[in-house]
Amino acid sequence: MLKQTTHRSNALRKHAKGQSCTLNLPGFCNRNPETTVWAHSPFRGDGKCLGGKSHDFIGCDACSSCHDVLDSRVKHDFDRSWLRCRFLEAMKNSLIRAFHDGVKIW
């Protein structure tokens, strides 16, 4: 069995600080860029493993409140499929923003 290596990008994680939230979950987003971090995908199949995080390039800029929902630290009524679609849109927007800002992901 091949050992999976998880890709890490300090540049992506650093870039997220101070950005606006791209997840923008209705009723939860605090819209405070001071709380924004790079939120990794919590979904199976995205490189996440037991006790570990997914690859850094599978994430998005998320405020602390949206990040709590994404990681199931707070109760919510969002359908898991809807949340995944919302996450994928946020990931796309976050990566495009990082690219335009000159962030070197690799």
CNS distance restraints for C-alpha pairs under 8 A (distance, minus, plus):
assign (resid   6 and name CA) (resid  47 and name CA) 7.26 0.50 0.50
assign (resid   6 and name CA) (resid  54 and name CA) 6.86 0.50 0.50
assign (resid   6 and name CA) (resid  55 and name CA) 5.24 0.50 0.50
assign (resid   6 and name CA) (resid  56 and name CA) 7.92 0.50 0.50
assign (resid   7 and name CA) (resid  55 and name CA) 4.93 0.50 0.50
assign (resid   7 and name CA) (resid  56 and name CA) 6.02 0.50 0.50
assign (resid   7 and name CA) (resid  57 and name CA) 7.55 0.50 0.50
assign (resid   8 and name CA) (resid  55 and name CA) 6.30 0.50 0.50
assign (resid   8 and name CA) (resid  56 and name CA) 5.16 0.50 0.50
assign (resid   8 and name CA) (resid  57 and name CA) 7.78 0.50 0.50
assign (resid   9 and name CA) (resid  13 and name CA) 6.57 0.50 0.50
assign (resid   9 and name CA) (resid  56 and name CA) 5.89 0.50 0.50
assign (resid   9 and name CA) (resid  57 and name CA) 7.49 0.50 0.50
assign (resid   9 and name CA) (resid 105 and name CA) 6.03 0.50 0.50
assign (resid   9 and name CA) (resid 106 and name CA) 6.89 0.50 0.50
assign (resid  10 and name CA) (resid  14 and name CA) 5.93 0.50 0.50
assign (resid  11 and name CA) (resid  15 and name CA) 5.95 0.50 0.50
assign (resid  11 and name CA) (resid 103 and name CA) 6.34 0.50 0.50
assign (resid  11 and name CA) (resid 104 and name CA) 6.64 0.50 0.50
assign (resid  11 and name CA) (resid 105 and name CA) 6.60 0.50 0.50
assign (resid  12 and name CA) (resid  16 and name CA) 6.39 0.50 0.50
assign (resid  12 and name CA) (resid  38 and name CA) 7.20 0.50 0.50
assign (resid  12 and name CA) (resid  56 and name CA) 7.36 0.50 0.50
assign (resid  12 and name CA) (resid  57 and name CA) 7.71 0.50 0.50
assign (resid  12 and name CA) (resid  98 and name CA) 7.26 0.50 0.50
assign (resid  12 and name CA) (resid 103 and name CA) 6.84 0.50 0.50
assign (resid  12 and name CA) (resid 104 and name CA) 7.81 0.50 0.50
assign (resid  12 and name CA) (resid 105 and name CA) 6.37 0.50 0.50
assign (resid  13 and name CA) (resid  17 and name CA) 7.34 0.50 0.50
assign (resid  13 and name CA) (resid  37 and name CA) 6.86 0.50 0.50
assign (resid  13 and name CA) (resid  38 and name CA) 5.20 0.50 0.50
assign (resid  13 and name CA) (resid  56 and name CA) 7.76 0.50 0.50
assign (resid  15 and name CA) (resid  19 and name CA) 7.53 0.50 0.50
assign (resid  15 and name CA) (resid  98 and name CA) 7.17 0.50 0.50
assign (resid  15 and name CA) (resid 103 and name CA) 7.48 0.50 0.50
assign (resid  16 and name CA) (resid  36 and name CA) 6.30 0.50 0.50
assign (resid  16 and name CA) (resid  37 and name CA) 5.19 0.50 0.50
assign (resid  16 and name CA) (resid  38 and name CA) 5.38 0.50 0.50
assign (resid  16 and name CA) (resid  61 and name CA) 5.48 0.50 0.50
assign (resid  17 and name CA) (resid  33 and name CA) 7.22 0.50 0.50
assign (resid  17 and name CA) (resid  34 and name CA) 6.85 0.50 0.50
assign (resid  17 and name CA) (resid  35 and name CA) 7.45 0.50 0.50
assign (resid  17 and name CA) (resid  36 and name CA) 5.45 0.50 0.50
assign (resid  17 and name CA) (resid  37 and name CA) 5.46 0.50 0.50
assign (resid  17 and name CA) (resid  38 and name CA) 7.68 0.50 0.50
assign (resid  18 and name CA) (resid  33 and name CA) 4.63 0.50 0.50
assign (resid  18 and name CA) (resid  34 and name CA) 5.14 0.50 0.50
assign (resid  18 and name CA) (resid  35 and name CA) 7.31 0.50 0.50
assign (resid  18 and name CA) (resid  36 and name CA) 6.03 0.50 0.50
assign (resid  19 and name CA) (resid  33 and name CA) 5.18 0.50 0.50
assign (resid  19 and name CA) (resid  34 and name CA) 7.73 0.50 0.50
assign (resid  19 and name CA) (resid  36 and name CA) 6.21 0.50 0.50
assign (resid  19 and name CA) (resid  61 and name CA) 6.88 0.50 0.50
assign (resid  20 and name CA) (resid  31 and name CA) 6.79 0.50 0.50
assign (resid  20 and name CA) (resid  32 and name CA) 7.09 0.50 0.50
assign (resid  20 and name CA) (resid  33 and name CA) 4.94 0.50 0.50
assign (resid  20 and name CA) (resid  36 and name CA) 6.86 0.50 0.50
assign (resid  20 and name CA) (resid  61 and name CA) 7.11 0.50 0.50
assign (resid  20 and name CA) (resid  62 and name CA) 7.55 0.50 0.50
assign (resid  20 and name CA) (resid  63 and name CA) 7.50 0.50 0.50
assign (resid  21 and name CA) (resid  29 and name CA) 7.69 0.50 0.50
assign (resid  21 and name CA) (resid  31 and name CA) 6.41 0.50 0.50
assign (resid  21 and name CA) (resid  32 and name CA) 7.73 0.50 0.50
assign (resid  21 and name CA) (resid  33 and name CA) 6.77 0.50 0.50
assign (resid  21 and name CA) (resid  36 and name CA) 6.35 0.50 0.50
assign (resid  21 and name CA) (resid  61 and name CA) 5.36 0.50 0.50
assign (resid  21 and name CA) (resid  62 and name CA) 4.54 0.50 0.50
assign (resid  21 and name CA) (resid  63 and name CA) 5.26 0.50 0.50
assign (resid  22 and name CA) (resid  60 and name CA) 6.85 0.50 0.50
assign (resid  22 and name CA) (resid  61 and name CA) 5.61 0.50 0.50
assign (resid  22 and name CA) (resid  62 and name CA) 6.03 0.50 0.50
assign (resid  22 and name CA) (resid  90 and name CA) 4.86 0.50 0.50
assign (resid  22 and name CA) (resid  91 and name CA) 7.68 0.50 0.50
assign (resid  22 and name CA) (resid  93 and name CA) 6.76 0.50 0.50
assign (resid  22 and name CA) (resid  94 and name CA) 6.55 0.50 0.50
assign (resid  23 and name CA) (resid  29 and name CA) 7.83 0.50 0.50
assign (resid  23 and name CA) (resid  60 and name CA) 7.33 0.50 0.50
assign (resid  23 and name CA) (resid  61 and name CA) 7.10 0.50 0.50
assign (resid  23 and name CA) (resid  62 and name CA) 5.73 0.50 0.50
assign (resid  23 and name CA) (resid  63 and name CA) 7.94 0.50 0.50
assign (resid  23 and name CA) (resid  66 and name CA) 6.60 0.50 0.50
assign (resid  23 and name CA) (resid  86 and name CA) 6.65 0.50 0.50
assign (resid  23 and name CA) (resid  87 and name CA) 6.27 0.50 0.50
assign (resid  23 and name CA) (resid  89 and name CA) 7.89 0.50 0.50
assign (resid  23 and name CA) (resid  90 and name CA) 5.09 0.50 0.50
assign (resid  24 and name CA) (resid  28 and name CA) 7.59 0.50 0.50
assign (resid  24 and name CA) (resid  29 and name CA) 5.18 0.50 0.50
assign (resid  24 and name CA) (resid  31 and name CA) 7.65 0.50 0.50
assign (resid  24 and name CA) (resid  62 and name CA) 7.71 0.50 0.50
assign (resid  24 and name CA) (resid  66 and name CA) 6.81 0.50 0.50
assign (resid  25 and name CA) (resid  29 and name CA) 5.32 0.50 0.50
assign (resid  25 and name CA) (resid  66 and name CA) 6.03 0.50 0.50
assign (resid  28 and name CA) (resid  65 and name CA) 5.87 0.50 0.50
assign (resid  28 and name CA) (resid  66 and name CA) 6.06 0.50 0.50
assign (resid  28 and name CA) (resid  69 and name CA) 7.90 0.50 0.50
assign (resid  29 and name CA) (resid  63 and name CA) 6.71 0.50 0.50
assign (resid  29 and name CA) (resid  65 and name CA) 5.66 0.50 0.50
assign (resid  29 and name CA) (resid  66 and name CA) 5.43 0.50 0.50
assign (resid  30 and name CA) (resid  63 and name CA) 6.66 0.50 0.50
assign (resid  30 and name CA) (resid  64 and name CA) 7.62 0.50 0.50
assign (resid  30 and name CA) (resid  65 and name CA) 6.12 0.50 0.50
assign (resid  30 and name CA) (resid  66 and name CA) 7.76 0.50 0.50
assign (resid  31 and name CA) (resid  63 and name CA) 6.73 0.50 0.50
assign (resid  32 and name CA) (resid  36 and name CA) 7.07 0.50 0.50
assign (resid  32 and name CA) (resid  63 and name CA) 6.53 0.50 0.50
assign (resid  33 and name CA) (resid  63 and name CA) 6.64 0.50 0.50
assign (resid  34 and name CA) (resid  63 and name CA) 7.96 0.50 0.50
assign (resid  35 and name CA) (resid  63 and name CA) 5.16 0.50 0.50
assign (resid  35 and name CA) (resid  64 and name CA) 5.32 0.50 0.50
assign (resid  36 and name CA) (resid  61 and name CA) 6.20 0.50 0.50
assign (resid  36 and name CA) (resid  62 and name CA) 5.14 0.50 0.50
assign (resid  36 and name CA) (resid  63 and name CA) 4.01 0.50 0.50
assign (resid  36 and name CA) (resid  64 and name CA) 6.04 0.50 0.50
assign (resid  37 and name CA) (resid  61 and name CA) 5.73 0.50 0.50
assign (resid  37 and name CA) (resid  62 and name CA) 5.67 0.50 0.50
assign (resid  37 and name CA) (resid  63 and name CA) 6.39 0.50 0.50
assign (resid  37 and name CA) (resid  64 and name CA) 7.27 0.50 0.50
assign (resid  38 and name CA) (resid  59 and name CA) 6.29 0.50 0.50
assign (resid  38 and name CA) (resid  60 and name CA) 5.50 0.50 0.50
assign (resid  38 and name CA) (resid  61 and name CA) 4.89 0.50 0.50
assign (resid  38 and name CA) (resid  62 and name CA) 6.31 0.50 0.50
assign (resid  39 and name CA) (resid  59 and name CA) 5.21 0.50 0.50
assign (resid  39 and name CA) (resid  60 and name CA) 5.31 0.50 0.50
assign (resid  39 and name CA) (resid  61 and name CA) 6.17 0.50 0.50
assign (resid  39 and name CA) (resid  62 and name CA) 5.92 0.50 0.50
assign (resid  39 and name CA) (resid  67 and name CA) 6.21 0.50 0.50
assign (resid  40 and name CA) (resid  53 and name CA) 6.52 0.50 0.50
assign (resid  40 and name CA) (resid  54 and name CA) 5.99 0.50 0.50
assign (resid  40 and name CA) (resid  55 and name CA) 7.37 0.50 0.50
assign (resid  40 and name CA) (resid  56 and name CA) 6.49 0.50 0.50
assign (resid  40 and name CA) (resid  58 and name CA) 6.10 0.50 0.50
assign (resid  40 and name CA) (resid  59 and name CA) 4.18 0.50 0.50
assign (resid  40 and name CA) (resid  60 and name CA) 6.75 0.50 0.50
assign (resid  41 and name CA) (resid  46 and name CA) 6.63 0.50 0.50
assign (resid  41 and name CA) (resid  48 and name CA) 7.35 0.50 0.50
assign (resid  41 and name CA) (resid  53 and name CA) 7.60 0.50 0.50
assign (resid  41 and name CA) (resid  54 and name CA) 6.05 0.50 0.50
assign (resid  41 and name CA) (resid  58 and name CA) 5.90 0.50 0.50
assign (resid  41 and name CA) (resid  59 and name CA) 5.33 0.50 0.50
assign (resid  41 and name CA) (resid  87 and name CA) 7.76 0.50 0.50
assign (resid  42 and name CA) (resid  46 and name CA) 7.76 0.50 0.50
assign (resid  42 and name CA) (resid  48 and name CA) 6.69 0.50 0.50
assign (resid  42 and name CA) (resid  53 and name CA) 7.66 0.50 0.50
assign (resid  42 and name CA) (resid  54 and name CA) 7.38 0.50 0.50
assign (resid  42 and name CA) (resid  70 and name CA) 7.01 0.50 0.50
assign (resid  42 and name CA) (resid  71 and name CA) 6.24 0.50 0.50
assign (resid  43 and name CA) (resid  48 and name CA) 6.97 0.50 0.50
assign (resid  43 and name CA) (resid  84 and name CA) 7.57 0.50 0.50
assign (resid  44 and name CA) (resid  48 and name CA) 6.17 0.50 0.50
assign (resid  44 and name CA) (resid  49 and name CA) 7.92 0.50 0.50
assign (resid  46 and name CA) (resid  54 and name CA) 5.88 0.50 0.50
assign (resid  46 and name CA) (resid  55 and name CA) 7.37 0.50 0.50
assign (resid  46 and name CA) (resid  58 and name CA) 6.94 0.50 0.50
assign (resid  47 and name CA) (resid  53 and name CA) 7.27 0.50 0.50
assign (resid  47 and name CA) (resid  54 and name CA) 4.39 0.50 0.50
assign (resid  47 and name CA) (resid  55 and name CA) 5.92 0.50 0.50
assign (resid  48 and name CA) (resid  52 and name CA) 6.02 0.50 0.50
assign (resid  48 and name CA) (resid  53 and name CA) 4.97 0.50 0.50
assign (resid  48 and name CA) (resid  54 and name CA) 4.03 0.50 0.50
assign (resid  48 and name CA) (resid  55 and name CA) 7.43 0.50 0.50
assign (resid  49 and name CA) (resid  53 and name CA) 6.54 0.50 0.50
assign (resid  49 and name CA) (resid  54 and name CA) 7.18 0.50 0.50
assign (resid  54 and name CA) (resid  58 and name CA) 6.59 0.50 0.50
assign (resid  55 and name CA) (resid  59 and name CA) 7.77 0.50 0.50
assign (resid  57 and name CA) (resid  95 and name CA) 7.85 0.50 0.50
assign (resid  57 and name CA) (resid 105 and name CA) 7.28 0.50 0.50
assign (resid  58 and name CA) (resid  91 and name CA) 6.85 0.50 0.50
assign (resid  59 and name CA) (resid  87 and name CA) 7.98 0.50 0.50
assign (resid  59 and name CA) (resid  91 and name CA) 5.52 0.50 0.50
assign (resid  60 and name CA) (resid  87 and name CA) 7.33 0.50 0.50
assign (resid  60 and name CA) (resid  90 and name CA) 5.73 0.50 0.50
assign (resid  60 and name CA) (resid  91 and name CA) 4.46 0.50 0.50
assign (resid  60 and name CA) (resid  92 and name CA) 7.85 0.50 0.50
assign (resid  60 and name CA) (resid  93 and name CA) 7.91 0.50 0.50
assign (resid  60 and name CA) (resid  94 and name CA) 5.41 0.50 0.50
assign (resid  60 and name CA) (resid  95 and name CA) 7.47 0.50 0.50
assign (resid  61 and name CA) (resid  90 and name CA) 7.36 0.50 0.50
assign (resid  61 and name CA) (resid  91 and name CA) 7.52 0.50 0.50
assign (resid  61 and name CA) (resid  94 and name CA) 5.89 0.50 0.50
assign (resid  62 and name CA) (resid  66 and name CA) 5.88 0.50 0.50
assign (resid  62 and name CA) (resid  67 and name CA) 5.61 0.50 0.50
assign (resid  63 and name CA) (resid  67 and name CA) 6.02 0.50 0.50
assign (resid  64 and name CA) (resid  68 and name CA) 6.15 0.50 0.50
assign (resid  65 and name CA) (resid  69 and name CA) 6.59 0.50 0.50
assign (resid  66 and name CA) (resid  70 and name CA) 6.15 0.50 0.50
assign (resid  67 and name CA) (resid  71 and name CA) 6.13 0.50 0.50
assign (resid  68 and name CA) (resid  72 and name CA) 6.03 0.50 0.50
assign (resid  68 and name CA) (resid  73 and name CA) 4.94 0.50 0.50
assign (resid  68 and name CA) (resid  74 and name CA) 5.89 0.50 0.50
assign (resid  69 and name CA) (resid  73 and name CA) 6.00 0.50 0.50
assign (resid  69 and name CA) (resid  74 and name CA) 5.49 0.50 0.50
assign (resid  69 and name CA) (resid  75 and name CA) 7.18 0.50 0.50
assign (resid  69 and name CA) (resid  76 and name CA) 6.86 0.50 0.50
assign (resid  70 and name CA) (resid  83 and name CA) 7.71 0.50 0.50
assign (resid  78 and name CA) (resid  82 and name CA) 6.82 0.50 0.50
assign (resid  78 and name CA) (resid  83 and name CA) 6.34 0.50 0.50
assign (resid  79 and name CA) (resid  83 and name CA) 6.17 0.50 0.50
assign (resid  80 and name CA) (resid  84 and name CA) 6.14 0.50 0.50
assign (resid  81 and name CA) (resid  85 and name CA) 6.32 0.50 0.50
assign (resid  82 and name CA) (resid  86 and name CA) 6.16 0.50 0.50
assign (resid  83 and name CA) (resid  87 and name CA) 6.03 0.50 0.50
assign (resid  84 and name CA) (resid  88 and name CA) 6.16 0.50 0.50
assign (resid  85 and name CA) (resid  89 and name CA) 6.33 0.50 0.50
assign (resid  86 and name CA) (resid  90 and name CA) 6.24 0.50 0.50
assign (resid  87 and name CA) (resid  91 and name CA) 6.00 0.50 0.50
assign (resid  88 and name CA) (resid  92 and name CA) 6.20 0.50 0.50
assign (resid  89 and name CA) (resid  93 and name CA) 6.29 0.50 0.50
assign (resid  90 and name CA) (resid  94 and name CA) 5.98 0.50 0.50
assign (resid  91 and name CA) (resid  95 and name CA) 6.08 0.50 0.50
assign (resid  92 and name CA) (resid  96 and name CA) 6.16 0.50 0.50
assign (resid  93 and name CA) (resid  97 and name CA) 6.12 0.50 0.50
assign (resid  94 and name CA) (resid  98 and name CA) 6.14 0.50 0.50
assign (resid  95 and name CA) (resid  99 and name CA) 6.05 0.50 0.50
assign (resid  96 and name CA) (resid 100 and name CA) 6.18 0.50 0.50
assign (resid  97 and name CA) (resid 101 and name CA) 6.15 0.50 0.50
assign (resid  98 and name CA) (resid 102 and name CA) 6.32 0.50 0.50
assign (resid  98 and name CA) (resid 103 and name CA) 5.24 0.50 0.50
assign (resid  99 and name CA) (resid 103 and name CA) 5.47 0.50 0.50
assign (resid  99 and name CA) (resid 104 and name CA) 7.42 0.50 0.50
